[in-house]
């Protein structure tokens, strides 16, 4: 009976890990889509963490996030600028700027984003520290699915004083390492408890 109890606790710990609500994300530009046509690769890179809530349909609603956005310097060739970014609430009616719903599909099996996709066409919206735009302050960064280019192709674009610069690239999402560490810690605690009882 004791072994069954330990097994059930292990399953609960594994379930907690599987439903982790913190994800790491990264974006790597592979081809210029606007404004950076004369800039040699690499293009922009973006990375950070997202906090999300499971919607139960394969999609998750992101409620918080931050990271860094590195992109070509418009004033100096072959130089790059790196700025902090922070998730901002969904905006679905924001012409002439971007729209985003802050939805992710980590398992790539949701009809919300489309099978094989991690984001939908609205994607994620971030504010960019230290930048401005005619309509927003600070400026905005949008990472989203580019369906015209095929499944799994994404675009990152900003509306800062760089004037709608952007590139196409790859996007990835992974559960944060702390979730794995938590799982291991729980298992270690279970094992230690069993050892103490035997003693």
N, C-alpha and C positions, 0 to 999 in steps of 0.2 A: 504494500500500500504506500509505503514511504517513497519507493522508487517511482510509483505512478504520480505521486504528488510533485516530485522533483521534475518529472517529465512534463507535467502540465504547466508548471511554472516556467520551464524552458520555452514551451510553446507560446505562452503569454509574452515572454520577453521578446521572442522572435516576431510576434505580431506587432509589438510596440515598435520594433526596429523597422518592419516593413511599412508601417504607416507613419514614419518619421515626417515631420512637417518642416524640416529645414533642408534646403538643397543648395549645393554649390552649382554655379552656372558659368559658362565661358562662351565667348564668341570670338571667332577669328576670321577676319576679312580675307577673301581670296581673289576678289576681282572688283575693280572700281566700278561703281554704278552712277556716280554723280559728282562732278567737281574735282575728282582726284585722278582723272584720266592720265595725266602726265606724271603721276607719282608712282615710283617703282614699288613693288611689294617689299616688305609686308604692308598691308593696309591697317585698319584699326583692329585693336584687341580689347575685349571687355571681359571682366571677370568679377565675381562677387558671390554673395549668398542671398537666398530668397526664403522667406517664411510664408508658408501656404497652408490652406485648409482644403481637405479632400471634399470634392463635390459628389463623390459616389458614382460618377459616370466616366471615370478615367481622366477627368480634368480636375485641376486644383486652382483655387483662387488665391493669388499671391496678395498678402496683406502687408508685407514689409520687405525691404531689400536694400542692399547697398553694395558698392564695389568701386572699381576704377575703370576709366575709359581712356585708352591711349590711341591717339590718331595723328595723322600727318600734320605737321606745323605748316600753316598756309604761308608763313613769311620766310621760312628757311627750308631749303630743299634738303631732303634726307634727314630731317630732324622731326622728333615726335613730341607731343604734349600729352601728359597724363593728368587727368582730373578726377576728383571724387564724384560719384553719382549716387543718388538716393531715389528709391521708388516713390512715385507720386500716385494719388488715387486715380481710378479709371476715368478716362475722358473719351466719350464716344461721339461728341458733337462739338468739334473744335476747329472748324475751318478758319483760315486756310492752313492750319498747322496739323500736327499728327493726331490720330485717334488710337487709343489702346484700351484693352479691357483687363490686362494683368492676369491672364489665364495661361496655365502651362499644362502640358499633358506628358508627364515624365515617362510613362510606359509606351507612348506612341501608339496606343490602341483605342483612342477615343474619337468618336465622330465629331466631337466639338472642335478639335483641331484638324481632323482628317487623319486617317490611318497612315502611320509612318511619320507623323509630324509632332514636334515638341511644343510648337506655338501655333496660334491661329493667325489670321491676316491682320489682326489688330495688335497683338503682341504685348510687350511690356513697355511701360513709360517711366523714364527717369528724369530728374532734374540734374543739370550739370553744374557743379560748383564753379564759381568764378567766371561765368559766361552770361551774356545777355542776348535778348532778341527784341525786335520791335514790338512784339505782342506779349512776350513772356519774359519774366526775370526771376530766376535764372532761365537759361535756355533749356530745351528739352532734347532727350535722346529716345528714339523709338527702335526697338528690336522686334522684328515681326517676320512672319512667313511670307515668302514671295512665290505664290502659287503658279504664276506664269512661267517660272523657271523650272518647275517640277517639285516633287515631294522632297522635303528635307533641305530646301534651299532658303536661306534667311537673308534679311537685309538689316543693316544698322545705319541709321541716318540721324543727323542732328539739325536743328534749326537755329543754330547760334549765328554769330556774326560771320561764321564761315559759309553761310548761305547754302543750306540744304546739302551739305557734304554727306557722302555715304558710300557704302560698299556692300557687295554681296559676300556671303561667307557661310561658315558652319557654326552650329550652335549645339551645346551639350548641357545636360542636367544630370547631376548625381546626388544621391543622399549624402548629407554631410558626414564626415568621419566621426563626429562626436556621437552619432547614432550607433555606429559600430562599437565605439568604446563603451557606450552605455550598455549595449547588449553583453559585451564581454564582462563588464563589471557586475551585471546582474547574475550571470552564470557563475562568476567567481564567488559571489556572495552565497549563492545556493550551495555550491560545493563546500565552502567553508562552514556553513551551517550544518551540513551533513557530517563533516568531519568532527565538529564539536560534539554532536550528539553521540557519535560512536565512542568518543573519548569519555 
